[in-house]
Amino acid sequence: MNGALSRRDPLDLRCYLVTSGTGRRTVEVAAAAAGAGAGVVQVRAKDATAAELLELTCAVAEAVRAANPATRVLVDDRADVAFAARARGAAVHGVHLGQDDLPVQAARELLGPDAIIGLTTGTLELVRAAEGLRGLLDYIGAGPFRLTPTKDSGREPLGVSGYGPLVAATRLPIVAIGDVTAADAAALAGTGVAGVALVRALMEAADPGAVVREVLTGFSGP
């Protein structure tokens, strides 16, 4: 596997950055978040071409590896781009799939046994379906926590109270997503989720590292 990490190493999902944008700021925030202890950086650029996403992913992976080699870098949606980045030797560790992306089994076959694969869910039905793929998946995302302008899933917001039943329905770690802020981390940690994914709360932060540290404190206590 590219980089020193394999799927067998512990996966720290407590603070999970989902990027936005395709410019230098995206790379800089990813590096800052990783340096402060974010365990995962997902490279998301819905409007980018495959070629643009590949270049961005490789740039993020290089910056993240320099800042914190323990941080995993995943590609949103595009298992083919993750495969291409890994073939280049980039420290890219896997893919996060949506419900309409390449099926989990196919992504696992493409990326191999050491890759990290996550899947978007958000309802009890989707979580139970993901549990049936537990041998192929490493974690699931579940949201929206609250309504968000960055992604319209068509699902009702879960709120803090919505996560307990989802956590109880699977042995897979769950990451809460959907306009989550650092201030939400402690309450969500109390539901049993493994972590929280932040988009705007990190990408728009004046000090991304401080946001990461606040999230980690929410999961571990002061």
C-alpha positions as CSV (number, residue, x, y, z in Angstrom):
1,M,0.0,0.0,0.0
2,N,1.2,3.5,-0.7
3,G,2.5,5.2,2.4
4,A,3.4,3.4,5.6
5,L,-0.2,2.7,6.6
6,S,-2.3,-0.3,5.8
7,R,-6.0,-1.1,6.4
8,R,-4.9,-3.2,9.4
9,D,-3.6,-0.1,11.2
10,P,-6.1,1.7,13.5
11,L,-8.4,4.2,11.7
12,D,-8.9,7.5,13.6
13,L,-12.2,8.9,12.4
14,R,-12.7,11.4,15.3
15,C,-12.0,14.5,13.1
16,Y,-12.6,13.9,9.4
17,L,-12.1,16.8,6.9
18,V,-14.1,16.8,3.7
19,T,-12.5,19.4,1.4
20,S,-14.1,21.8,-0.9
21,G,-12.5,23.9,-3.7
22,T,-9.6,23.0,-6.0
23,G,-7.1,25.7,-5.3
24,R,-4.1,26.2,-3.1
25,R,-6.4,26.9,-0.1
26,T,-7.8,23.4,-0.3
27,V,-4.3,21.9,0.0
28,E,-3.3,24.3,2.8
29,V,-6.3,23.5,4.9
30,A,-5.8,19.8,4.4
31,A,-2.2,20.1,5.6
32,A,-3.2,22.2,8.5
33,A,-5.9,19.8,9.6
34,A,-3.7,16.8,9.3
35,G,-0.9,18.6,11.2
36,A,-3.3,19.2,14.1
37,G,-4.4,15.6,14.2
38,A,-7.3,15.1,11.8
39,G,-7.3,11.3,11.1
40,V,-8.9,11.5,7.6
41,V,-8.9,14.0,4.8
42,Q,-11.4,13.3,2.0
43,V,-10.8,15.1,-1.2
44,R,-14.1,16.2,-2.6
45,A,-14.5,18.3,-5.7
46,K,-17.9,17.4,-7.3
47,D,-17.4,19.7,-10.3
48,A,-13.8,18.8,-11.1
49,T,-13.0,16.6,-14.1
50,A,-11.3,13.3,-13.4
51,A,-8.0,14.8,-14.5
52,E,-8.4,17.8,-12.2
53,L,-9.4,15.6,-9.3
54,L,-6.4,13.4,-9.8
55,E,-4.0,16.4,-9.7
56,L,-5.8,17.8,-6.6
57,T,-5.7,14.5,-4.8
58,C,-2.0,14.0,-5.5
59,A,-1.3,17.6,-4.3
60,V,-3.4,17.1,-1.1
61,A,-1.8,13.7,-0.5
62,E,1.7,15.1,-0.7
63,A,0.9,18.0,1.7
64,V,-0.9,15.8,4.1
65,R,1.9,13.2,4.2
66,A,4.4,15.9,5.0
67,A,2.2,17.3,7.8
68,N,1.2,14.1,9.4
69,P,2.0,10.7,7.8
70,A,-0.7,9.1,10.1
71,T,-3.6,10.9,8.3
72,R,-5.5,8.9,5.7
73,V,-6.3,10.5,2.4
74,L,-9.5,9.3,0.6
75,V,-11.1,10.3,-2.7
76,D,-14.8,11.2,-2.7
77,D,-16.9,9.0,-5.1
78,R,-14.1,8.2,-7.6
79,A,-12.5,4.8,-7.0
80,D,-10.8,5.2,-10.4
81,V,-9.1,8.4,-9.4
82,A,-8.0,6.8,-6.1
83,F,-6.6,3.9,-8.1
84,A,-4.8,6.3,-10.5
85,A,-3.3,8.3,-7.6
86,R,-2.1,5.2,-5.9
87,A,-0.6,4.0,-9.1
88,R,1.4,7.2,-9.2
89,G,2.8,6.5,-5.8
90,A,0.7,9.1,-4.0
91,A,-0.1,8.4,-0.3
92,V,-3.8,7.9,-1.1
93,H,-5.5,5.3,1.1
94,G,-8.9,4.7,-0.5
95,V,-12.3,6.0,-1.4
96,H,-15.5,7.2,0.1
97,L,-18.5,6.0,-2.0
98,G,-22.0,7.4,-2.3
99,Q,-25.0,5.2,-2.9
100,D,-24.9,5.8,-6.6
101,D,-21.2,5.3,-7.1
102,L,-19.3,2.2,-8.0
103,P,-20.6,-0.7,-5.9
104,V,-18.6,-1.5,-2.8
105,Q,-17.6,-5.0,-4.0
106,A,-16.3,-3.5,-7.3
107,A,-14.3,-0.8,-5.5
108,R,-12.7,-3.4,-3.2
109,E,-11.7,-5.5,-6.2
110,L,-10.2,-2.4,-7.9
111,L,-8.4,-1.0,-5.0
112,G,-7.4,-4.2,-3.3
113,P,-7.5,-5.5,0.3
114,D,-5.5,-2.8,2.0
115,A,-7.6,0.2,0.8
116,I,-9.9,2.1,3.1
117,I,-13.5,2.2,1.8
118,G,-16.3,4.2,3.3
119,L,-19.9,4.4,2.3
120,T,-22.6,7.1,2.7
121,T,-25.7,6.2,4.6
122,G,-28.2,8.1,6.7
123,T,-31.2,5.9,7.3
124,L,-31.7,2.7,9.3
125,E,-32.3,0.8,6.1
126,L,-29.1,2.0,4.5
127,V,-27.1,1.3,7.7
128,R,-28.4,-2.2,7.8
129,A,-27.5,-2.7,4.1
130,A,-24.0,-1.5,4.8
131,E,-23.7,-3.9,7.8
132,G,-24.3,-6.7,5.3
133,L,-21.1,-5.4,3.5
134,R,-19.1,-5.2,6.7
135,G,-16.3,-7.4,5.4
136,L,-15.7,-5.0,2.6
137,L,-16.2,-1.7,4.3
138,D,-14.1,0.1,7.0
139,Y,-16.7,2.7,8.1
140,I,-19.9,4.5,7.1
141,G,-20.9,8.1,6.9
142,A,-24.4,9.0,8.2
143,G,-26.2,12.3,7.7
144,P,-27.2,14.9,7.5
145,F,-26.8,15.9,11.1
146,R,-28.4,19.2,10.1
147,L,-29.4,20.6,6.7
148,T,-26.4,21.8,4.8
149,P,-25.9,23.9,1.7
150,T,-23.0,21.8,0.5
151,K,-25.0,18.6,-0.2
152,D,-28.7,17.9,-0.6
153,S,-29.2,14.2,0.3
154,G,-33.0,14.4,0.3
155,R,-33.0,12.9,3.8
156,E,-34.4,14.5,6.9
157,P,-31.8,15.8,9.4
158,L,-30.8,13.3,12.1
159,G,-30.0,15.6,14.9
160,V,-28.1,14.3,17.9
161,S,-31.0,11.9,18.8
162,G,-31.0,10.2,15.4
163,Y,-27.6,8.6,15.7
164,G,-28.1,6.2,18.6
165,P,-30.4,3.8,16.6
166,L,-27.9,3.8,13.7
167,V,-25.0,3.1,15.9
168,A,-26.9,0.2,17.4
169,A,-27.7,-1.3,14.0
170,T,-24.1,-1.9,12.9
171,R,-20.6,-2.9,14.1
172,L,-19.1,-0.5,11.5
173,P,-17.8,2.8,12.8
174,I,-20.1,5.7,12.0
175,V,-19.0,9.2,11.0
176,A,-21.6,12.0,11.5
177,I,-21.8,14.5,8.7
178,G,-23.9,17.5,7.7
179,D,-23.1,21.0,8.8
180,V,-21.3,19.7,11.9
181,T,-19.2,22.2,13.8
182,A,-16.6,21.6,16.5
183,A,-19.1,22.6,19.1
184,D,-21.2,19.6,18.2
185,A,-18.4,17.1,18.7
186,A,-19.0,16.3,22.4
187,A,-22.7,15.7,22.0
188,L,-22.2,13.5,19.0
189,A,-19.4,11.6,20.7
190,G,-22.0,10.7,23.4
191,T,-24.1,8.9,20.8
192,G,-21.4,6.4,20.1
193,V,-20.4,7.6,16.7
194,A,-16.7,7.2,15.9
195,G,-16.2,10.7,14.6
196,V,-17.5,13.8,12.8
197,A,-16.9,15.0,9.3
198,L,-16.5,18.8,8.8
199,V,-16.6,20.7,5.6
200,R,-17.3,24.4,6.0
201,A,-16.3,24.5,9.7
202,L,-12.8,23.6,8.7
203,M,-12.5,24.9,5.1
204,E,-13.7,28.4,6.1
205,A,-11.9,28.5,9.5
206,A,-9.3,31.2,10.1
207,D,-7.4,28.6,12.2
208,P,-8.2,25.0,11.0
209,G,-5.8,23.5,13.5
210,A,-7.7,25.0,16.4
211,V,-11.0,23.6,15.0
212,V,-9.4,20.1,14.8
213,R,-8.1,20.3,18.3
214,E,-11.6,21.3,19.6
215,V,-13.1,18.3,17.9
216,L,-10.6,16.0,19.3
217,T,-11.2,17.4,22.8
218,G,-14.9,16.8,22.3
219,F,-14.2,13.1,21.7
220,S,-11.6,12.6,24.4
221,G,-12.6,15.2,27.0
222,P,-10.4,18.0,28.3
